[in-house]
Amino acid sequence: MPQHLAARLQGLLRAGDTLWWGQATAEPLTLTRALVQHRHALAQGGRLRVFVGIGHSDTLRPEQADVIDFFGYAASATHRALAQAGVLDILPSHYSHIPRLIGEGVLPADVVLLQVSPPDGQGRYSLGLVHEYLTAALEKARVVVAEVHPAIPWTHGSVHLQAGDFDLLVDAEHPPLDADSAAPGATERAIARHIAERVPDAATLQVGIGKIPEAVLSALHGRRDLGFHSGAIGDGIAALAESGALTNARKGRDAGVGIAGILMGGERLRRWAHRNPGLALRGTEYTHDPEVLASLHQLVAINSAIEVDLTGQTNAEVAGGVYVGALGGAVDFLRGAARSRGGLPIVALPATAKGATRIVAQLSGPVSTPRCDAGLIVTEHGVADLRGQTLSRRVQRMLDIAAPEHRAALERQAHGALRHRGAVFASCCGCYKKYS
């Protein structure tokens, strides 16, 4: 099949094409593996360009840069090797801007590779696990190729395709990818308790993927009438719905329906999502829209960071000098939660990593979220609510949630972190005073 598939793809691709496909669990493995295996023939004497998101497979490797130019918004998970090898060109753009950049032709989208569900009774193929930026890419693409797999759920959403919409449709040879499902540890559960205490009934949840979001969702099974509107959801959302806590009844919009851009879980999530009228996948232009987010009832936005400084600035992009994260949608969701009536903009992270503090006096990477957008910073040691707080008060609140063994050193460094436009802050007996 791969050789036969490559020959069919060769008739569709052109040298210089830019290709897009679903990230993470939505990667169409049959198509992407055929692409990289036969990349020299498919490039037809030129080069191909591939947009890279979060990686959950080993499909893309640095040596493929002999023919393929990799660019994207993230070097996460398995795609970190591309960044470390210096072959991934980073797009430092807000995630919410990607659809518009595609629509305006700034980011070319010549070929889209899809993973789709079997058709329903009306002959409609669902995009299955993902909409995100692919809906914008589909509107611009010259070529649309898809693989269909019976394990891909048929999901409601803004886009469904008919057989005539595909230039090539093949059967998938690989099962869907599952997201990592490592159980939360004591640290993640402690962070989750601090967050869960502040989540009221009828709140609308935006969560990321990972141990902390899963721990938070597990801690909310006793709530009532929760909803969700998120870029990505995992197995924890399915479990929350099955507990009866998630009804989407009081969201302020999309009543009775939870909204997501991508499903990043395993079989449990796929089973729950299949033909579920309480779930709809939408494009990034909707999931991250600031007006939509502001209109949601009590939006609780839970995001993470690599490190946070003593004034609330976050670095979510660079660790150890290597680009590993993404601007993503954190700023969009934090601002949306801040505008939502009763909303909570939250950044959650462990206080340390491998013994080093993640609450820092000075960021080691770029400012991914500015201090003016800081809301609640949460570690296992507590919650620092920075809303409406001056710089000096922020420092003390951040020190209180840092790991105890690092607080003294951070306090000594604090005056350097608080130099701003000629103003110097100095510490005195634990209190912060301003000297001009």
Phi, psi and omega in degrees: 000313182305317181293317178297318179296319180300321179295322179289322177293325182299330178284350183251328184274155176231152174303136180090357180296146171254126184250143177232145169208171181294142180273168173055237184291345184267010179290128177279089192300321180300318181285316184291324180289324174295322180299309184287328180293323184247030187299325182294317179292320183288331178286342173053049176085355178242218179228156174247156178237135184233130175277131187247129171248213177291138181255129174242002181232175176259022185299310186268131182224154184304325184293344179284353176291358175295336181229337186251132172264120181263132171218155181174177185268353185213150171239046188271152174055234187291345179275000177298328180298328178295317180292318181295330178276355178077021183249008178249118180270116188279137175259100184277068186238148170302137180303323182292344181275344187300313180302319180293321178297325175292312183299326181274359178083003177294319174254111180292147175223090183272321185226133175242128175255128187238156168245118187235162176277164168300155183288157174274190182294343178262010179077017182267124173272131176271149174288357169075265189261353190207143164240291176042227182279354181293332180295322177290320180296324180297327181290339183254342190293142172280328185229134175235120180238138183221152169244140183248136182223134183295341180276353178279126183290148171276115184243147174288152180177189184275345183227130168225149186241151174257165183305325182289349180279348183260139171279336177204132179229122184231163174280139179287143179254353183236145176291160178298150176285142174258146173284154176302141184231039179297137183289141176299146177263190183298321180296312180297322179293324178294316177299317181298322179298317179299320181287313184300327179300336185257359181267115181275167168304148175072009176289155173257129188256135165240121183228154173269202180242138178141186186293319182294310177302319179296322178294320178298313181299321179296330182278358185252012184295344178270358180281173180229145173057037173287157175227174175218145174212105193213154173292315181228147173226153180238196183299332181299330177291319177298317180295321179295320178295318181292338178284346183093357182280340187251111180237340184061022187282336190232040185282339186096341173198164183051048184304130178082359184231127173273143186246136176213161176262328181209145174262116181239077179214214180234207185298324180300315180293319180296320178297314181295325185284335188299118179054029181275113180290349178272008178227136174222133175268138181225163178287163181301328181297342176257314184298331183250009183294126185298324179291320178297313182297318181295333183277350182285148182281121175048059180289117176258105182261119184244110181234172183235180179201161175283320178202157178228135180271178188289352177252358177105359175290142180240147170246116179242016189239320189237129175229128179060030179080002181245134178289115184236343185246214181200151169302320175054212182252013185303313182296318179301312184288322178295318177293321178297318179295323179295329180272339180290136179297119181079010184285161180229110174273113189238134167244123185239136180198151172296149183290336180223162172219118182053039177086345180269144180288142174257354166264116192233158175283328179216132181295145176267356179224192183289163174277103179281321175233122182289162183296335180292342178259005180290138176241258178256124175256128187235129168235181178294346182266357177143195184237128173253106178273108185265359183295127178072014183258142176288169181302315183296320179289327177299317181303313182296319180294322178290323176299325182293337180253001174285162177298133184309322183290348181253355188294319182297315179295320179295322179295322178295327182276350191299323184296328178290324180290339186258015174285124183209113177054045173087351178271136181242129176256135178234152181262146178214110179057035178085354178258151183247127181235154183259132177238132180259000000 
